[in-house]
Amino acid sequence: MHKELTEQKQTSNREITRRDFLWLTSMSAAGFALGCAVNPVTGEKQFMLMSEQEEIQIDKQYAPHQFSSDYGITQDRTLNNYINQVGKGLVPHTHRKQMPYSFQVVNATYVNAYAFPGGTIAATRGILLKLNNEAELAALMGHELGHVNARHTASQMSKSQLTSAVLGGIQLAVSAKYAKYSDIAGQLGMVGAGLLLASYSRDNERQADDLGNLYMVQTGYSTQGHVGLMQMLNSLSKSKPGYTDVLFSTHPMSNERYSQAVENARTKYQASQNFPVNRERYMDNIASLRKIQEPVENIQKGESAMAQNKLADAQSFFQNALKKAPGDYVGLIMMSKCQIAQKKYSQAETYAAKAKQAYPQEPQAYHMSGFAKLQNKKYSAAFNEFDACDKALPGNPSLTFFKGYSMEGMKRQKDAAEYYNKYLQSVREGDYAKHAYESLVKWGYVKQQS
């Protein structure tokens, strides 16, 4: 293995077997009934191979990983409670009131909001700073509720069941996604921003717009909130700043969506024009976030510079952010990543340690610290960091490899072999898998295949 841990490029190329084909093409009576589910919004039959409980389970399994990739749920309880309150206010007007909805603010600075199929919905700090009033926030939350209520993600996953079978199940499919992220997150074996999120079609977006507009007007907000949201998104889609890349890759924007919002305000929802938008209440509740708007914008610029491999520029932006917000978890983590990208591992350790102090419950800082310590050959300390991260957020196979690599560095061959064997049970390709396999062969635990 190279001195530097390199980005793994794992993929799955398992061919579909006759057993897979027979399973997919022969449904039991229960499976057939599930495949002919009724859409809760349209009342029409919809191809669906996923039950509501499975949607909720997928949500519970993957939402925590996305939250961690977005630097955790905000520690600003007042802000988070406010967003949750606005979101919960819309729920009685939805088509699936029974879902276990939750609404969170995540620390990420890129502009986005997203929903998991079981009702977990999140908005980034970046997008909250782009909104002008509570009605626009309600429109945003309503749009994400639209995706959940129309079962857009579940429908997509049902249509891709063949792919899931070929990959050997959702878990392996998601594990493979960890390696496809092309920046520093891939080298670290971490999930990247947006990798676990659904990518919606333009038809999905139009339907979610319609539902979101309906939900927020029925809740008592002016339709101008929906128009304002569409206007903001349309403007960003034309200027295409780097911090909106994930947003528009998962939520395609168009002039037509904005024009439809204006038309609906003039016709269908004309009576709601004078409903409140609650600008002052919104500004009061995001006051703590607005105080750090400049640092957030510097972090956005730094991440864009990182994506372009302009590491010196990125470091400068992160330094400026941390001058005014020294305890900002995202700024500290991004500075640590920037140091790792420059192979300045001791500095990376320092910033990761500060990030752990800033947000002890969030696992990404432990992952970052472990990787930096590994490069500095502090194998025992690195293992402890990876183990803490794994306990806080299980399910990332790369942590298993890193724990094995740490054990190998400590000359604990037997323990390393156990971790490498476990890693190879879920990941078979890529540089990490190659190193794990070759080590097992060298140590005599596996006979080399001819």
N, C-alpha and C positions, 0 to 999 in steps of 0.2 A: 504494500500500500504506500502511496506517496506520503511525503512528510506532511503535506497539508491534506486534511480531509476534504475530498472533492465531492461535488454534487452527484448524488446517485441518480441514475436515469432508469428507474424501474418501470417496466411495463408488463402487461400480462399477455401472452400469446397462446394461451391454452385454447385448442380447437374445441368447438362444440361436439359433444359425443352423441351417440345414438340415444343414450339414456336421457341426456339433456333435451334432445329434440322431442322424444316421446313425452317427457314431463311437461314441456311447454305446449304441446299440441293436444294433449289429452287432459281435460279438466274434469274434476269431480263435480257433482251437482252443486256443492257449496261453492267451489271455485267458479263455476259458470254463473251462479247468482251474483257473486262478487264482481265478476267481469261485466255484468249488466247493471251497474249501480245507477241510481237516479241522481243527476246533478242537483244539489240543494238550491242553486240559484235559478237555473232555467227550468227545472222540473222535467228535463228530457233525459233519456237514457244516455249513459256515458260509459265508455270503455274504462274499466277500473279494476285493477288486480290488487289494490291495496285497501285494507280496512281503515276505519278511523283510528282504531287503536294502534295500528302500524304507523300511521302518520305521527301520532303522538310519541311513539317509541323512537322513531327516527329523529324527531325533534329533540328528545331528551339525550340521544346519543351524540348528535353532531353539533347542536347549537353551542354547547360549552367550548368546543374546539374553535368555532368561528369567533365566539366572544373573546377567547384568549388571543387569537390572531389579531383581533381588534383592540388588544391591550386591556381587556377586561371591562366590566361594567363600571361606570363612573362611581367614584367614591363620594360624589356630591349628592347626598341623599335627597336634599330638597329638590334639586333638578330632576333626579330620577323619579321621585314621587309625583312630581308635576306631570311629566310625560306619561307616566302610567295612569294617572288620573284622567288625563285627556283621552288616552286610548280606551280605557275602560268605559268612559262615557259614551263611546260609539257602539260598544258591543251589543246593547239591547236592541239596536236597529239592524243588526246583521242577520244573515240567514242561518248561521251556525252558532247560536248563542251558547251552546253547551261546551264549546271547546275551551281548554284551559289557557286562555289568553294571558300573556304578560307583555309588558312594553318597557323596554330598557333603553338607556343611553350608553353607548360604548365609547371608549376614549379615543378611538381612531379619529384622525383629522381629515381623511379623505371624505368626499361628499357622497353619502349613500344612506339608504334605509333598506331593510330587508325583512323577510318573513320566512320562518321555517313552517313546514306543513301542519304541525300540531298547534300553531298559534303563538309561537314565540316571535316577537317582533322587536326590532332594534333600529335605532337611529344613531348615526355618528355625531360627534361634536361638530364636525365639519358642516354637515347639512343643517344643523340647528342654527348655526350662525348665518345661514343664507336665507332663513325664513323671516318674515316681517311681522307675523301676528299668529294668534292661536288658531284662527280659522285655517291658515295655511298648514299649521301643524296637524290639525284635524284632517285636512285633505290628504296629507302625507300618510298618516296612520290609517286613514280610511282606504287609501290605495293598497297598502300592504294587507289590510283586512280583506280587501277584494280578492287578492291572490289566494288567501287561505280559504275563503268562503266558496270560491269557484273551483277549488281543489286543483289549481294549476300545477303545483309541484307533484302532487300524487298522480295526476294524469300523465305528466311527462315520464315519471318513473314507471308507471304501468306500461307505457308504450315502449320503454327501453328494457323490459324484463329479459328479452333475449340477450342483450348486451350484458346485463347483470349476471345471467347464468354463465355466459362465456368467461366472465371475469372471476367467477367463483363466489359471487355474492357482493353485496353492497360494501361490506367492510374492506375487502380487498380492493374494490374499485376506489374507495376513498383513500386507502393506503397508497395506491398508485398515484393519486393526485398530489400527494405530498412532494413527489419527485418532479412534477411537471412545472412547478413554480421556478422561474428562471433566475430570480435574484438571490440575494444572500439567504433568504428563508430556505431555499432549496439546499444550499450548502450546509445549513444548520440542521436540516432534517425537520423543519417546521412547516406547518400549513401556512400558506400565504393568504393575504387578504382576498376574500371573495371566492376562494377555491371550493368551498362547500355550499355556495349559494346557487339557486336555480337561475338559469338564463331563460327569460321569458320571450315569447314571440310577440310580434306587434299586435296580433289579435288578443293575446293575454293582457297586454298593456291597455288596450282599448277597453276591455271588459273590466279590468281593475279600476281604470279611471271612472267608468260609469258607476261602478259600485261604490267607490270611494266618495264620489260626488253625492250620490244618493244618501249614504250613511251620514255624512257630515251635515247635510241640509236637514235631514230628519232629526238630527241631534240638536239643531237650532243654530247652526252657523250659517253665515252668509256664503252663497256660492262664489263670491269674490275670493274666498280663500282658495278654492280649487283653481280659479283663473290665475291667481297670483303664483301658486305653486307651478302651474304649467308654464307660465311666463318665465319664471326663474330657470326652470329646467331647459326650456327652449333656448334661452340666452346662453346658458352654459354649454349646451350641445353645439352651438355655433362657434364659440370661442375655444372649446376643447382644452381646457387646462388639464394638466396631468393628473390632478387629484380627483378627476371625475371619470377616469378610465374604467374603473370597476362598475360604477353606476350605470354608464351607458352600454357596457358589455352585457349587463344583466337586465337592464331596463331600457330597451331601445326608445329613443325620443324622436319625434317628428313634428313638423309644422302642423300637420293634421290634428295631432292631439291637442295642441294649444288652440287651434281654430275651433275645434269641437267644444272645448271648454267655454270659449267666448260665446258660441252659438247657444249652448245649453243655458248659459246665464241670461241670455236675451229672451229665450223661449221657455223651456221646460221649468227652469228654476227662477224665473223672473220674480216670483213672489218672495223669494228669500233674499233679494238684493239688499234689503234694509235690515236683515238679521245682523247680529254683532260679529265683529272680527276679533275683538278683544286684544288689541295691539298692546295697550299699556300692561295688561296682565301678563302677556307673553314676555315683554321686555323685562318686567320685574322679576319673573321667575328664571330667566336666563342671565340675570345680571352678573352672577359669578362667572359665567362662561364668557360674557362679553368683555370682562376685565382682562381676560387672557387671549383676546382675539389676535393680537399681534404675534405672540408666541405660537399660537396655533397656525397662523399663516406662514410663519417662518418654518415650522415643521413640515407643512405642506410643500414648501419650496425645497426644503432639504430632501424630502423623499423623492421629489421629481428629479433633483440633481443626482441622487443615488441611482435612480433608474437609468440615467444617462451615463453612469460611471464617472461623474464629475465629483469625485470624493472630497476634494479640497473645498469646493463650493458648498457641498452638503454639510461638511463639518462646520463651516462658517455660519450657515443658517441655523444649525442645531445649537451652536454656541450662543447666537443671538437670542434664540428662544429660551435657553436656560438662564440667561442673564436676568430676564424678567419673570421667569417661572421656574426657579431652580429645582423645585420638587415635582415638576411635571413628569409623570411616569413615561409617557410616550417620548418626550424629548430625551430622557435618560436612556431608554431602550434604543432609540434610533441612533444616539451618539455611540452607544456600545456596538451596534451593528456596523456603524461607519468605521469604528476603530478596527473591528474584525476584518472588514473589507480591505483595510490598509495594512493588515497583518500586525497591528499594534495591540497585541493581546493583553499586555499588562494594563494599558489604558482602558481596554474593553472590560476587563475585570472590575476596574474601579467604578465605571459607570453602571455596570450591572449590579454591583453591590449597593450603590445609591438607589437604583431602581427597586431592589428588594426592600430597602428601608421605606421607600415611598409607598409601596403597595405590596405588603408581605404576603397577601393571600393570592396574588396573581402569579401563575406559574411561568410565564414567559421569561421573566428575569432570571429564574433559576436555570432555565435552559440555556440562556445566553451566558450566564456565569460559568456553567459547566463546560460549554464549548470553549470559552476563552481559557479556562484552567487546563483543559485537555491539551490545547496547543502549547501551553506553558509547561506541559508534562507534570502537572500536579494531579496525578491520576486518582489518588484517594479522595481528594477534595472534589474533583470533577464527578466522580461516582456519586458522592453524596448529593451534589446539586441535581444530577440527572434523576436520582432516586426520588428526591423531594418533588421534582417536577412530575414524575410519573405517578406518584401517589396522589398529587393534587389534581392531575388531569390524565387519567389512563387512556390508552388507545392509540398513542403515536408509536408505531413500530421502530422509528429511528432511535427512540430513547433506549430501546432494548439493545440495539447495536452499540450505542455509545457507552452503555453500561458494560457491555462485553469488552469494548475497546479499552475502557478504563481498567478493567480487571486484567487484561492482557498487559497493559503498562505496568501494573503492580506485580507482574509475574505469577498471577494466580490463574494458571492455565485451565484448570478444571472448571472454575467458575466462569471464565471467559467462554469456554466451549459451550456451557449450558445456555448462556445468553445468545451466542451466535446461532446455536441450533434453534432456539426459540424464534429468533429473528428470521431465519430462513424458512420457517413454517409459513410465514405470511409474505415474505419478499424474496423473490428468486433471481432478480436481475439488478444490474447497477453495480457501481464500484464498491458500495458497502457489502452487498451480497457476495460479490467476488472475493473480497477480503475475508469475509466470514467463512466462506466455503473453503478457500485455500488454506486458511488457518486450521480448520478441522481436519483437512487432509494431511497437512504437515504434522499435526500432533497425533495422528493415528486414530482419530475418532470416526473418520469417514474414509472409505476406499474411493479413490479417484475414479470417476466414470471415464471409460475409454471413448 
